[in-house]
Amino acid sequence: MERRTSAQQCQLFSTSACHLCDIAEGLLLEAGVMFEKVDISDSDELFERYGVLIPVLRRPDGKELNWPFSPGQLRAFMSSWPPP
């Protein structure tokens, strides 16, 4: 499920043929995290940066959580945002 982005949404860097990305997306949906899927294959720059790292979750503040991450790690990552 692809969602529209806003300044307050996270981005999930992924590709359509990535089964780990599908797992990460499921974790985000279960946790209620609003996100935009960004297919890195649409950009040479993104593919070069994230090609061997995906899935990667980026918060609006620019901090990133690389795979693998557990539901607990995802909760901890998201609980520190937004800043107080």
mmCIF file of the N, C-alpha and C atoms, coordinates in Angstrom:
data_MODEL
# 
_entry.id   MODEL 
# 
loop_
_atom_site.group_PDB 
_atom_site.id 
_atom_site.type_symbol 
_atom_site.label_atom_id 
_atom_site.label_alt_id 
_atom_site.label_comp_id 
_atom_site.label_asym_id 
_atom_site.label_entity_id 
_atom_site.label_seq_id 
_atom_site.pdbx_PDB_ins_code 
_atom_site.Cartn_x 
_atom_site.Cartn_y 
_atom_site.Cartn_z 
_atom_site.occupancy 
_atom_site.B_iso_or_equiv 
_atom_site.pdbx_formal_charge 
_atom_site.auth_seq_id 
_atom_site.auth_comp_id 
_atom_site.auth_asym_id 
_atom_site.auth_atom_id 
_atom_site.pdbx_PDB_model_num 
ATOM 1   N N  . MET A 1 1  ? 0.853  -1.179 0.000  1.00 0.00 ? 1  MET A N  1 
ATOM 2   C CA . MET A 1 1  ? 0.000  0.000  0.000  1.00 0.00 ? 1  MET A CA 1 
ATOM 3   C C  . MET A 1 1  ? 0.893  1.234  0.000  1.00 0.00 ? 1  MET A C  1 
ATOM 4   N N  . GLU A 1 2  ? 0.766  2.033  -1.001 1.00 0.00 ? 2  GLU A N  1 
ATOM 5   C CA . GLU A 1 2  ? 1.555  3.249  -1.096 1.00 0.00 ? 2  GLU A CA 1 
ATOM 6   C C  . GLU A 1 2  ? 0.708  4.411  -0.609 1.00 0.00 ? 2  GLU A C  1 
ATOM 7   N N  . ARG A 1 3  ? 1.329  5.288  0.149  1.00 0.00 ? 3  ARG A N  1 
ATOM 8   C CA . ARG A 1 3  ? 0.589  6.403  0.719  1.00 0.00 ? 3  ARG A CA 1 
ATOM 9   C C  . ARG A 1 3  ? 1.232  7.708  0.294  1.00 0.00 ? 3  ARG A C  1 
ATOM 10  N N  . ARG A 1 4  ? 0.430  8.767  0.294  1.00 0.00 ? 4  ARG A N  1 
ATOM 11  C CA . ARG A 1 4  ? 0.960  10.078 -0.018 1.00 0.00 ? 4  ARG A CA 1 
ATOM 12  C C  . ARG A 1 4  ? 1.851  10.544 1.124  1.00 0.00 ? 4  ARG A C  1 
ATOM 13  N N  . THR A 1 5  ? 2.838  11.325 0.773  1.00 0.00 ? 5  THR A N  1 
ATOM 14  C CA . THR A 1 5  ? 3.775  11.806 1.777  1.00 0.00 ? 5  THR A CA 1 
ATOM 15  C C  . THR A 1 5  ? 3.371  13.186 2.274  1.00 0.00 ? 5  THR A C  1 
ATOM 16  N N  . SER A 1 6  ? 3.843  13.495 3.452  1.00 0.00 ? 6  SER A N  1 
ATOM 17  C CA . SER A 1 6  ? 3.723  14.838 4.013  1.00 0.00 ? 6  SER A CA 1 
ATOM 18  C C  . SER A 1 6  ? 4.994  15.077 4.799  1.00 0.00 ? 6  SER A C  1 
ATOM 19  N N  . ALA A 1 7  ? 5.143  16.280 5.284  1.00 0.00 ? 7  ALA A N  1 
ATOM 20  C CA . ALA A 1 7  ? 6.348  16.605 6.042  1.00 0.00 ? 7  ALA A CA 1 
ATOM 21  C C  . ALA A 1 7  ? 6.447  15.767 7.311  1.00 0.00 ? 7  ALA A C  1 
ATOM 22  N N  . GLN A 1 8  ? 5.336  15.197 7.746  1.00 0.00 ? 8  GLN A N  1 
ATOM 23  C CA . GLN A 1 8  ? 5.322  14.451 8.999  1.00 0.00 ? 8  GLN A CA 1 
ATOM 24  C C  . GLN A 1 8  ? 5.361  12.937 8.807  1.00 0.00 ? 8  GLN A C  1 
ATOM 25  N N  . GLN A 1 9  ? 5.500  12.462 7.592  1.00 0.00 ? 9  GLN A N  1 
ATOM 26  C CA . GLN A 1 9  ? 5.531  11.029 7.340  1.00 0.00 ? 9  GLN A CA 1 
ATOM 27  C C  . GLN A 1 9  ? 6.954  10.522 7.176  1.00 0.00 ? 9  GLN A C  1 
ATOM 28  N N  . CYS A 1 10 ? 7.111  9.265  7.505  1.00 0.00 ? 10 CYS A N  1 
ATOM 29  C CA . CYS A 1 10 ? 8.376  8.582  7.268  1.00 0.00 ? 10 CYS A CA 1 
ATOM 30  C C  . CYS A 1 10 ? 8.424  8.116  5.821  1.00 0.00 ? 10 CYS A C  1 
ATOM 31  N N  . GLN A 1 11 ? 9.607  7.727  5.388  1.00 0.00 ? 11 GLN A N  1 
ATOM 32  C CA . GLN A 1 11 ? 9.781  7.140  4.067  1.00 0.00 ? 11 GLN A CA 1 
ATOM 33  C C  . GLN A 1 11 ? 10.383 5.760  4.249  1.00 0.00 ? 11 GLN A C  1 
ATOM 34  N N  . LEU A 1 12 ? 9.856  4.791  3.510  1.00 0.00 ? 12 LEU A N  1 
ATOM 35  C CA . LEU A 1 12 ? 10.404 3.444  3.493  1.00 0.00 ? 12 LEU A CA 1 
ATOM 36  C C  . LEU A 1 12 ? 11.070 3.247  2.137  1.00 0.00 ? 12 LEU A C  1 
ATOM 37  N N  . PHE A 1 13 ? 12.400 3.201  2.149  1.00 0.00 ? 13 PHE A N  1 
ATOM 38  C CA . PHE A 1 13 ? 13.148 2.972  0.916  1.00 0.00 ? 13 PHE A CA 1 
ATOM 39  C C  . PHE A 1 13 ? 13.149 1.478  0.643  1.00 0.00 ? 13 PHE A C  1 
ATOM 40  N N  . SER A 1 14 ? 12.730 1.108  -0.579 1.00 0.00 ? 14 SER A N  1 
ATOM 41  C CA . SER A 1 14 ? 12.531 -0.300 -0.909 1.00 0.00 ? 14 SER A CA 1 
ATOM 42  C C  . SER A 1 14 ? 12.555 -0.478 -2.420 1.00 0.00 ? 14 SER A C  1 
ATOM 43  N N  . THR A 1 15 ? 12.305 -1.713 -2.866 1.00 0.00 ? 15 THR A N  1 
ATOM 44  C CA . THR A 1 15 ? 12.042 -2.008 -4.274 1.00 0.00 ? 15 THR A CA 1 
ATOM 45  C C  . THR A 1 15 ? 10.878 -2.985 -4.328 1.00 0.00 ? 15 THR A C  1 
ATOM 46  N N  . SER A 1 16 ? 10.285 -3.111 -5.484 1.00 0.00 ? 16 SER A N  1 
ATOM 47  C CA . SER A 1 16 ? 9.106  -3.971 -5.615 1.00 0.00 ? 16 SER A CA 1 
ATOM 48  C C  . SER A 1 16 ? 9.441  -5.453 -5.498 1.00 0.00 ? 16 SER A C  1 
ATOM 49  N N  . ALA A 1 17 ? 10.665 -5.846 -5.751 1.00 0.00 ? 17 ALA A N  1 
ATOM 50  C CA . ALA A 1 17 ? 11.040 -7.267 -5.718 1.00 0.00 ? 17 ALA A CA 1 
ATOM 51  C C  . ALA A 1 17 ? 11.761 -7.663 -4.435 1.00 0.00 ? 17 ALA A C  1 
ATOM 52  N N  . CYS A 1 18 ? 11.574 -6.912 -3.378 1.00 0.00 ? 18 CYS A N  1 
ATOM 53  C CA . CYS A 1 18 ? 12.312 -7.128 -2.126 1.00 0.00 ? 18 CYS A CA 1 
ATOM 54  C C  . CYS A 1 18 ? 11.389 -7.744 -1.075 1.00 0.00 ? 18 CYS A C  1 
ATOM 55  N N  . HIS A 1 19 ? 11.589 -9.033 -0.758 1.00 0.00 ? 19 HIS A N  1 
ATOM 56  C CA . HIS A 1 19 ? 10.720 -9.672 0.230  1.00 0.00 ? 19 HIS A CA 1 
ATOM 57  C C  . HIS A 1 19 ? 10.969 -9.123 1.632  1.00 0.00 ? 19 HIS A C  1 
ATOM 58  N N  . LEU A 1 20 ? 12.178 -8.691 1.926  1.00 0.00 ? 20 LEU A N  1 
ATOM 59  C CA . LEU A 1 20 ? 12.451 -8.080 3.233  1.00 0.00 ? 20 LEU A CA 1 
ATOM 60  C C  . LEU A 1 20 ? 11.712 -6.750 3.369  1.00 0.00 ? 20 LEU A C  1 
ATOM 61  N N  . CYS A 1 21 ? 11.583 -6.035 2.258  1.00 0.00 ? 21 CYS A N  1 
ATOM 62  C CA . CYS A 1 21 ? 10.835 -4.783 2.261  1.00 0.00 ? 21 CYS A CA 1 
ATOM 63  C C  . CYS A 1 21 ? 9.358  -5.037 2.560  1.00 0.00 ? 21 CYS A C  1 
ATOM 64  N N  . ASP A 1 22 ? 8.827  -6.138 2.031  1.00 0.00 ? 22 ASP A N  1 
ATOM 65  C CA . ASP A 1 22 ? 7.439  -6.508 2.320  1.00 0.00 ? 22 ASP A CA 1 
ATOM 66  C C  . ASP A 1 22 ? 7.253  -6.786 3.808  1.00 0.00 ? 22 ASP A C  1 
ATOM 67  N N  . ILE A 1 23 ? 8.220  -7.454 4.407  1.00 0.00 ? 23 ILE A N  1 
ATOM 68  C CA . ILE A 1 23 ? 8.158  -7.740 5.849  1.00 0.00 ? 23 ILE A CA 1 
ATOM 69  C C  . ILE A 1 23 ? 8.209  -6.442 6.643  1.00 0.00 ? 23 ILE A C  1 
ATOM 70  N N  . ALA A 1 24 ? 9.132  -5.558 6.274  1.00 0.00 ? 24 ALA A N  1 
ATOM 71  C CA . ALA A 1 24 ? 9.255  -4.267 6.965  1.00 0.00 ? 24 ALA A CA 1 
ATOM 72  C C  . ALA A 1 24 ? 7.969  -3.459 6.827  1.00 0.00 ? 24 ALA A C  1 
ATOM 73  N N  . GLU A 1 25 ? 7.387  -3.459 5.638  1.00 0.00 ? 25 GLU A N  1 
ATOM 74  C CA . GLU A 1 25 ? 6.139  -2.731 5.421  1.00 0.00 ? 25 GLU A CA 1 
ATOM 75  C C  . GLU A 1 25 ? 5.036  -3.273 6.336  1.00 0.00 ? 25 GLU A C  1 
ATOM 76  N N  . GLY A 1 26 ? 4.973  -4.589 6.491  1.00 0.00 ? 26 GLY A N  1 
ATOM 77  C CA . GLY A 1 26 ? 3.989  -5.184 7.390  1.00 0.00 ? 26 GLY A CA 1 
ATOM 78  C C  . GLY A 1 26 ? 4.188  -4.735 8.830  1.00 0.00 ? 26 GLY A C  1 
ATOM 79  N N  . LEU A 1 27 ? 5.441  -4.660 9.268  1.00 0.00 ? 27 LEU A N  1 
ATOM 80  C CA . LEU A 1 27 ? 5.728  -4.186 10.624 1.00 0.00 ? 27 LEU A CA 1 
ATOM 81  C C  . LEU A 1 27 ? 5.279  -2.737 10.808 1.00 0.00 ? 27 LEU A C  1 
ATOM 82  N N  . LEU A 1 28 ? 5.531  -1.916 9.800  1.00 0.00 ? 28 LEU A N  1 
ATOM 83  C CA . LEU A 1 28 ? 5.117  -0.507 9.880  1.00 0.00 ? 28 LEU A CA 1 
ATOM 84  C C  . LEU A 1 28 ? 3.601  -0.380 9.942  1.00 0.00 ? 28 LEU A C  1 
ATOM 85  N N  . LEU A 1 29 ? 2.913  -1.160 9.116  1.00 0.00 ? 29 LEU A N  1 
ATOM 86  C CA . LEU A 1 29 ? 1.451  -1.115 9.124  1.00 0.00 ? 29 LEU A CA 1 
ATOM 87  C C  . LEU A 1 29 ? 0.894  -1.575 10.466 1.00 0.00 ? 29 LEU A C  1 
ATOM 88  N N  . GLU A 1 30 ? 1.452  -2.657 11.021 1.00 0.00 ? 30 GLU A N  1 
ATOM 89  C CA . GLU A 1 30 ? 1.014  -3.153 12.329 1.00 0.00 ? 30 GLU A CA 1 
ATOM 90  C C  . GLU A 1 30 ? 1.233  -2.123 13.423 1.00 0.00 ? 30 GLU A C  1 
ATOM 91  N N  . ALA A 1 31 ? 2.323  -1.354 13.317 1.00 0.00 ? 31 ALA A N  1 
ATOM 92  C CA . ALA A 1 31 ? 2.662  -0.355 14.328 1.00 0.00 ? 31 ALA A CA 1 
ATOM 93  C C  . ALA A 1 31 ? 1.932  0.965  14.110 1.00 0.00 ? 31 ALA A C  1 
ATOM 94  N N  . GLY A 1 32 ? 1.212  1.088  12.997 1.00 0.00 ? 32 GLY A N  1 
ATOM 95  C CA . GLY A 1 32 ? 0.481  2.321  12.721 1.00 0.00 ? 32 GLY A CA 1 
ATOM 96  C C  . GLY A 1 32 ? 1.366  3.467  12.273 1.00 0.00 ? 32 GLY A C  1 
ATOM 97  N N  . VAL A 1 33 ? 2.515  3.167  11.716 1.00 0.00 ? 33 VAL A N  1 
ATOM 98  C CA . VAL A 1 33 ? 3.438  4.205  11.253 1.00 0.00 ? 33 VAL A CA 1 
ATOM 99  C C  . VAL A 1 33 ? 2.993  4.686  9.867  1.00 0.00 ? 33 VAL A C  1 
ATOM 100 N N  . MET A 1 34 ? 2.794  5.981  9.724  1.00 0.00 ? 34 MET A N  1 
ATOM 101 C CA . MET A 1 34 ? 2.460  6.568  8.427  1.00 0.00 ? 34 MET A CA 1 
ATOM 102 C C  . MET A 1 34 ? 3.751  6.668  7.627  1.00 0.00 ? 34 MET A C  1 
ATOM 103 N N  . PHE A 1 35 ? 3.707  6.196  6.384  1.00 0.00 ? 35 PHE A N  1 
ATOM 104 C CA . PHE A 1 35 ? 4.919  6.201  5.579  1.00 0.00 ? 35 PHE A CA 1 
ATOM 105 C C  . PHE A 1 35 ? 4.597  6.295  4.103  1.00 0.00 ? 35 PHE A C  1 
ATOM 106 N N  . GLU A 1 36 ? 5.608  6.713  3.367  1.00 0.00 ? 36 GLU A N  1 
ATOM 107 C CA . GLU A 1 36 ? 5.576  6.731  1.912  1.00 0.00 ? 36 GLU A CA 1 
ATOM 108 C C  . GLU A 1 36 ? 6.593  5.697  1.445  1.00 0.00 ? 36 GLU A C  1 
ATOM 109 N N  . LYS A 1 37 ? 6.194  4.809  0.552  1.00 0.00 ? 37 LYS A N  1 
ATOM 110 C CA . LYS A 1 37 ? 7.141  3.872  -0.052 1.00 0.00 ? 37 LYS A CA 1 
ATOM 111 C C  . LYS A 1 37 ? 7.895  4.602  -1.156 1.00 0.00 ? 37 LYS A C  1 
ATOM 112 N N  . VAL A 1 38 ? 9.219  4.492  -1.114 1.00 0.00 ? 38 VAL A N  1 
ATOM 113 C CA . VAL A 1 38 ? 10.060 5.100  -2.131 1.00 0.00 ? 38 VAL A CA 1 
ATOM 114 C C  . VAL A 1 38 ? 10.831 3.976  -2.808 1.00 0.00 ? 38 VAL A C  1 
ATOM 115 N N  . ASP A 1 39 ? 10.553 3.760  -4.088 1.00 0.00 ? 39 ASP A N  1 
ATOM 116 C CA . ASP A 1 39 ? 11.224 2.708  -4.839 1.00 0.00 ? 39 ASP A CA 1 
ATOM 117 C C  . ASP A 1 39 ? 12.572 3.241  -5.304 1.00 0.00 ? 39 ASP A C  1 
ATOM 118 N N  . ILE A 1 40 ? 13.640 2.680  -4.760 1.00 0.00 ? 40 ILE A N  1 
ATOM 119 C CA . ILE A 1 40 ? 14.974 3.191  -5.065 1.00 0.00 ? 40 ILE A CA 1 
ATOM 120 C C  . ILE A 1 40 ? 15.386 2.923  -6.503 1.00 0.00 ? 40 ILE A C  1 
ATOM 121 N N  . SER A 1 41 ? 14.709 2.008  -7.178 1.00 0.00 ? 41 SER A N  1 
ATOM 122 C CA . SER A 1 41 ? 15.062 1.715  -8.566 1.00 0.00 ? 41 SER A CA 1 
ATOM 123 C C  . SER A 1 41 ? 14.658 2.847  -9.513 1.00 0.00 ? 41 SER A C  1 
ATOM 124 N N  . ASP A 1 42 ? 13.877 3.813  -9.015 1.00 0.00 ? 42 ASP A N  1 
ATOM 125 C CA . ASP A 1 42 ? 13.477 4.963  -9.821 1.00 0.00 ? 42 ASP A CA 1 
ATOM 126 C C  . ASP A 1 42 ? 14.527 6.070  -9.836 1.00 0.00 ? 42 ASP A C  1 
ATOM 127 N N  . SER A 1 43 ? 15.598 5.912  -9.036 1.00 0.00 ? 43 SER A N  1 
ATOM 128 C CA . SER A 1 43 ? 16.603 6.966  -8.917 1.00 0.00 ? 43 SER A CA 1 
ATOM 129 C C  . SER A 1 43 ? 17.992 6.345  -8.809 1.00 0.00 ? 43 SER A C  1 
ATOM 130 N N  . ASP A 1 44 ? 18.891 6.739  -9.700 1.00 0.00 ? 44 ASP A N  1 
ATOM 131 C CA . ASP A 1 44 ? 20.267 6.241  -9.626 1.00 0.00 ? 44 ASP A CA 1 
ATOM 132 C C  . ASP A 1 44 ? 20.909 6.608  -8.293 1.00 0.00 ? 44 ASP A C  1 
ATOM 133 N N  . GLU A 1 45 ? 20.647 7.826  -7.830 1.00 0.00 ? 45 GLU A N  1 
ATOM 134 C CA . GLU A 1 45 ? 21.227 8.296  -6.572 1.00 0.00 ? 45 GLU A CA 1 
ATOM 135 C C  . GLU A 1 45 ? 20.741 7.440  -5.393 1.00 0.00 ? 45 GLU A C  1 
ATOM 136 N N  . LEU A 1 46 ? 19.434 7.208  -5.327 1.00 0.00 ? 46 LEU A N  1 
ATOM 137 C CA . LEU A 1 46 ? 18.892 6.393  -4.234 1.00 0.00 ? 46 LEU A CA 1 
ATOM 138 C C  . LEU A 1 46 ? 19.365 4.946  -4.345 1.00 0.00 ? 46 LEU A C  1 
ATOM 139 N N  . PHE A 1 47 ? 19.429 4.419  -5.562 1.00 0.00 ? 47 PHE A N  1 
ATOM 140 C CA . PHE A 1 47 ? 19.878 3.042  -5.735 1.00 0.00 ? 47 PHE A CA 1 
ATOM 141 C C  . PHE A 1 47 ? 21.322 2.884  -5.275 1.00 0.00 ? 47 PHE A C  1 
ATOM 142 N N  . GLU A 1 48 ? 22.154 3.856  -5.604 1.00 0.00 ? 48 GLU A N  1 
ATOM 143 C CA . GLU A 1 48 ? 23.556 3.803  -5.181 1.00 0.00 ? 48 GLU A CA 1 
ATOM 144 C C  . GLU A 1 48 ? 23.669 3.888  -3.658 1.00 0.00 ? 48 GLU A C  1 
ATOM 145 N N  . ARG A 1 49 ? 22.855 4.726  -3.048 1.00 0.00 ? 49 ARG A N  1 
ATOM 146 C CA . ARG A 1 49 ? 22.927 4.921  -1.595 1.00 0.00 ? 49 ARG A CA 1 
ATOM 147 C C  . ARG A 1 49 ? 22.342 3.749  -0.804 1.00 0.00 ? 49 ARG A C  1 
ATOM 148 N N  . TYR A 1 50 ? 21.192 3.216  -1.250 1.00 0.00 ? 50 TYR A N  1 
ATOM 149 C CA . TYR A 1 50 ? 20.455 2.236  -0.455 1.00 0.00 ? 50 TYR A CA 1 
ATOM 150 C C  . TYR A 1 50 ? 20.427 0.827  -1.042 1.00 0.00 ? 50 TYR A C  1 
ATOM 151 N N  . GLY A 1 51 ? 21.047 0.602  -2.194 1.00 0.00 ? 51 GLY A N  1 
ATOM 152 C CA . GLY A 1 51 ? 20.922 -0.662 -2.911 1.00 0.00 ? 51 GLY A CA 1 
ATOM 153 C C  . GLY A 1 51 ? 21.151 -1.907 -2.088 1.00 0.00 ? 51 GLY A C  1 
ATOM 154 N N  . VAL A 1 52 ? 22.140 -1.913 -1.198 1.00 0.00 ? 52 VAL A N  1 
ATOM 155 C CA . VAL A 1 52 ? 22.421 -3.103 -0.390 1.00 0.00 ? 52 VAL A CA 1 
ATOM 156 C C  . VAL A 1 52 ? 21.896 -2.968 1.037  1.00 0.00 ? 52 VAL A C  1 
ATOM 157 N N  . LEU A 1 53 ? 21.223 -1.863 1.341  1.00 0.00 ? 53 LEU A N  1 
ATOM 158 C CA . LEU A 1 53 ? 20.751 -1.612 2.705  1.00 0.00 ? 53 LEU A CA 1 
ATOM 159 C C  . LEU A 1 53 ? 19.257 -1.835 2.892  1.00 0.00 ? 53 LEU A C  1 
ATOM 160 N N  . ILE A 1 54 ? 18.480 -1.792 1.809  1.00 0.00 ? 54 ILE A N  1 
ATOM 161 C CA . ILE A 1 54 ? 17.023 -1.801 1.943  1.00 0.00 ? 54 ILE A CA 1 
ATOM 162 C C  . ILE A 1 54 ? 16.521 -3.075 2.629  1.00 0.00 ? 54 ILE A C  1 
ATOM 163 N N  . PRO A 1 55 ? 15.412 -2.916 3.328  1.00 0.00 ? 55 PRO A N  1 
ATOM 164 C CA . PRO A 1 55 ? 14.608 -1.725 3.542  1.00 0.00 ? 55 PRO A CA 1 
ATOM 165 C C  . PRO A 1 55 ? 15.233 -0.787 4.578  1.00 0.00 ? 55 PRO A C  1 
ATOM 166 N N  . VAL A 1 56 ? 15.020 0.499  4.370  1.00 0.00 ? 56 VAL A N  1 
ATOM 167 C CA . VAL A 1 56 ? 15.485 1.533  5.292  1.00 0.00 ? 56 VAL A CA 1 
ATOM 168 C C  . VAL A 1 56 ? 14.320 2.463  5.568  1.00 0.00 ? 56 VAL A C  1 
ATOM 169 N N  . LEU A 1 57 ? 14.066 2.724  6.843  1.00 0.00 ? 57 LEU A N  1 
ATOM 170 C CA . LEU A 1 57 ? 13.018 3.645  7.250  1.00 0.00 ? 57 LEU A CA 1 
ATOM 171 C C  . LEU A 1 57 ? 13.663 4.967  7.648  1.00 0.00 ? 57 LEU A C  1 
ATOM 172 N N  . ARG A 1 58 ? 13.199 6.063  7.036  1.00 0.00 ? 58 ARG A N  1 
ATOM 173 C CA . ARG A 1 58 ? 13.713 7.397  7.388  1.00 0.00 ? 58 ARG A CA 1 
ATOM 174 C C  . ARG A 1 58 ? 12.593 8.227  7.988  1.00 0.00 ? 58 ARG A C  1 
ATOM 175 N N  . ARG A 1 59 ? 12.879 8.779  9.168  1.00 0.00 ? 59 ARG A N  1 
ATOM 176 C CA . ARG A 1 59 ? 11.920 9.691  9.801  1.00 0.00 ? 59 ARG A CA 1 
ATOM 177 C C  . ARG A 1 59 ? 12.033 11.075 9.154  1.00 0.00 ? 59 ARG A C  1 
ATOM 178 N N  . PRO A 1 60 ? 11.023 11.922 9.352  1.00 0.00 ? 60 PRO A N  1 
ATOM 179 C CA . PRO A 1 60 ? 11.081 13.279 8.804  1.00 0.00 ? 60 PRO A CA 1 
ATOM 180 C C  . PRO A 1 60 ? 12.277 14.097 9.302  1.00 0.00 ? 60 PRO A C  1 
ATOM 181 N N  . ASP A 1 61 ? 12.830 13.735 10.458 1.00 0.00 ? 61 ASP A N  1 
ATOM 182 C CA . ASP A 1 61 ? 13.994 14.467 10.967 1.00 0.00 ? 61 ASP A CA 1 
ATOM 183 C C  . ASP A 1 61 ? 15.296 13.970 10.348 1.00 0.00 ? 61 ASP A C  1 
ATOM 184 N N  . GLY A 1 62 ? 15.212 12.992 9.428  1.00 0.00 ? 62 GLY A N  1 
ATOM 185 C CA . GLY A 1 62 ? 16.385 12.507 8.713  1.00 0.00 ? 62 GLY A CA 1 
ATOM 186 C C  . GLY A 1 62 ? 17.058 11.294 9.322  1.00 0.00 ? 62 GLY A C  1 
ATOM 187 N N  . LYS A 1 63 ? 16.690 10.902 10.535 1.00 0.00 ? 63 LYS A N  1 
ATOM 188 C CA . LYS A 1 63 ? 17.281 9.710  11.149 1.00 0.00 ? 63 LYS A CA 1 
ATOM 189 C C  . LYS A 1 63 ? 16.747 8.468  10.462 1.00 0.00 ? 63 LYS A C  1 
ATOM 190 N N  . GLU A 1 64 ? 17.623 7.462  10.332 1.00 0.00 ? 64 GLU A N  1 
ATOM 191 C CA . GLU A 1 64 ? 17.260 6.251  9.595  1.00 0.00 ? 64 GLU A CA 1 
ATOM 192 C C  . GLU A 1 64 ? 17.420 5.001  10.450 1.00 0.00 ? 64 GLU A C  1 
ATOM 193 N N  . LEU A 1 65 ? 16.554 4.037  10.176 1.00 0.00 ? 65 LEU A N  1 
ATOM 194 C CA . LEU A 1 65 ? 16.594 2.723  10.807 1.00 0.00 ? 65 LEU A CA 1 
ATOM 195 C C  . LEU A 1 65 ? 16.773 1.703  9.694  1.00 0.00 ? 65 LEU A C  1 
ATOM 196 N N  . ASN A 1 66 ? 17.923 1.033  9.714  1.00 0.00 ? 66 ASN A N  1 
ATOM 197 C CA . ASN A 1 66 ? 18.232 0.039  8.692  1.00 0.00 ? 66 ASN A CA 1 
ATOM 198 C C  . ASN A 1 66 ? 17.718 -1.331 9.095  1.00 0.00 ? 66 ASN A C  1 
ATOM 199 N N  . TRP A 1 67 ? 17.402 -2.130 8.113  1.00 0.00 ? 67 TRP A N  1 
ATOM 200 C CA . TRP A 1 67 ? 17.014 -3.518 8.308  1.00 0.00 ? 67 TRP A CA 1 
ATOM 201 C C  . TRP A 1 67 ? 18.244 -4.315 8.695  1.00 0.00 ? 67 TRP A C  1 
ATOM 202 N N  . PRO A 1 68 ? 18.126 -5.294 9.558  1.00 0.00 ? 68 PRO A N  1 
ATOM 203 C CA . PRO A 1 68 ? 16.890 -5.813 10.133 1.00 0.00 ? 68 PRO A CA 1 
ATOM 204 C C  . PRO A 1 68 ? 16.493 -5.029 11.383 1.00 0.00 ? 68 PRO A C  1 
ATOM 205 N N  . PHE A 1 69 ? 15.175 -4.866 11.568 1.00 0.00 ? 69 PHE A N  1 
ATOM 206 C CA . PHE A 1 69 ? 14.676 -4.282 12.812 1.00 0.00 ? 69 PHE A CA 1 
ATOM 207 C C  . PHE A 1 69 ? 13.456 -5.059 13.267 1.00 0.00 ? 69 PHE A C  1 
ATOM 208 N N  . SER A 1 70 ? 13.345 -5.147 14.572 1.00 0.00 ? 70 SER A N  1 
ATOM 209 C CA . SER A 1 70 ? 12.249 -5.877 15.207 1.00 0.00 ? 70 SER A CA 1 
ATOM 210 C C  . SER A 1 70 ? 11.121 -4.900 15.533 1.00 0.00 ? 70 SER A C  1 
ATOM 211 N N  . PRO A 1 71 ? 9.950  -5.409 15.901 1.00 0.00 ? 71 PRO A N  1 
ATOM 212 C CA . PRO A 1 71 ? 8.882  -4.510 16.332 1.00 0.00 ? 71 PRO A CA 1 
ATOM 213 C C  . PRO A 1 71 ? 9.323  -3.626 17.511 1.00 0.00 ? 71 PRO A C  1 
ATOM 214 N N  . GLY A 1 72 ? 10.102 -4.185 18.439 1.00 0.00 ? 72 GLY A N  1 
ATOM 215 C CA . GLY A 1 72 ? 10.583 -3.402 19.570 1.00 0.00 ? 72 GLY A CA 1 
ATOM 216 C C  . GLY A 1 72 ? 11.548 -2.303 19.151 1.00 0.00 ? 72 GLY A C  1 
ATOM 217 N N  . GLN A 1 73 ? 12.429 -2.614 18.221 1.00 0.00 ? 73 GLN A N  1 
ATOM 218 C CA . GLN A 1 73 ? 13.363 -1.600 17.722 1.00 0.00 ? 73 GLN A CA 1 
ATOM 219 C C  . GLN A 1 73 ? 12.615 -0.506 16.962 1.00 0.00 ? 73 GLN A C  1 
ATOM 220 N N  . LEU A 1 74 ? 11.593 -0.898 16.225 1.00 0.00 ? 74 LEU A N  1 
ATOM 221 C CA . LEU A 1 74 ? 10.774 0.077  15.509 1.00 0.00 ? 74 LEU A CA 1 
ATOM 222 C C  . LEU A 1 74 ? 10.062 0.992  16.501 1.00 0.00 ? 74 LEU A C  1 
ATOM 223 N N  . ARG A 1 75 ? 9.484  0.424  17.556 1.00 0.00 ? 75 ARG A N  1 
ATOM 224 C CA . ARG A 1 75 ? 8.809  1.242  18.575 1.00 0.00 ? 75 ARG A CA 1 
ATOM 225 C C  . ARG A 1 75 ? 9.782  2.223  19.218 1.00 0.00 ? 75 ARG A C  1 
ATOM 226 N N  . ALA A 1 76 ? 10.983 1.749  19.568 1.00 0.00 ? 76 ALA A N  1 
ATOM 227 C CA . ALA A 1 76 ? 11.981 2.622  20.191 1.00 0.00 ? 76 ALA A CA 1 
ATOM 228 C C  . ALA A 1 76 ? 12.390 3.738  19.232 1.00 0.00 ? 76 ALA A C  1 
ATOM 229 N N  . PHE A 1 77 ? 12.583 3.400  17.959 1.00 0.00 ? 77 PHE A N  1 
ATOM 230 C CA . PHE A 1 77 ? 12.975 4.383  16.952 1.00 0.00 ? 77 PHE A CA 1 
ATOM 231 C C  . PHE A 1 77 ? 11.890 5.455  16.805 1.00 0.00 ? 77 PHE A C  1 
ATOM 232 N N  . MET A 1 78 ? 10.639 5.030  16.765 1.00 0.00 ? 78 MET A N  1 
ATOM 233 C CA . MET A 1 78 ? 9.546  5.978  16.566 1.00 0.00 ? 78 MET A CA 1 
ATOM 234 C C  . MET A 1 78 ? 9.186  6.729  17.847 1.00 0.00 ? 78 MET A C  1 
ATOM 235 N N  . SER A 1 79 ? 9.482  6.162  19.015 1.00 0.00 ? 79 SER A N  1 
ATOM 236 C CA . SER A 1 79 ? 9.104  6.827  20.267 1.00 0.00 ? 79 SER A CA 1 
ATOM 237 C C  . SER A 1 79 ? 9.947  8.073  20.531 1.00 0.00 ? 79 SER A C  1 
ATOM 238 N N  . SER A 1 80 ? 11.098 8.183  19.880 1.00 0.00 ? 80 SER A N  1 
ATOM 239 C CA . SER A 1 80 ? 11.935 9.367  20.083 1.00 0.00 ? 80 SER A CA 1 
ATOM 240 C C  . SER A 1 80 ? 11.596 10.474 19.074 1.00 0.00 ? 80 SER A C  1 
ATOM 241 N N  . TRP A 1 81 ? 10.508 10.297 18.350 1.00 0.00 ? 81 TRP A N  1 
ATOM 242 C CA . TRP A 1 81 ? 10.058 11.290 17.386 1.00 0.00 ? 81 TRP A CA 1 
ATOM 243 C C  . TRP A 1 81 ? 8.548  11.399 17.459 1.00 0.00 ? 81 TRP A C  1 
ATOM 244 N N  . PRO A 1 82 ? 7.937  12.512 17.350 1.00 0.00 ? 82 PRO A N  1 
ATOM 245 C CA . PRO A 1 82 ? 8.565  13.813 17.179 1.00 0.00 ? 82 PRO A CA 1 
ATOM 246 C C  . PRO A 1 82 ? 9.191  14.307 18.469 1.00 0.00 ? 82 PRO A C  1 
ATOM 247 N N  . PRO A 1 83 ? 10.151 15.202 18.348 1.00 0.00 ? 83 PRO A N  1 
ATOM 248 C CA . PRO A 1 83 ? 10.793 15.718 19.551 1.00 0.00 ? 83 PRO A CA 1 
ATOM 249 C C  . PRO A 1 83 ? 9.785  16.478 20.411 1.00 0.00 ? 83 PRO A C  1 
ATOM 250 N N  . PRO A 1 84 ? 10.045 16.496 21.712 1.00 0.00 ? 84 PRO A N  1 
ATOM 251 C CA . PRO A 1 84 ? 9.106  17.194 22.620 1.00 0.00 ? 84 PRO A CA 1 
ATOM 252 C C  . PRO A 1 84 ? 9.016  18.681 22.362 1.00 0.00 ? 84 PRO A C  1 
# 
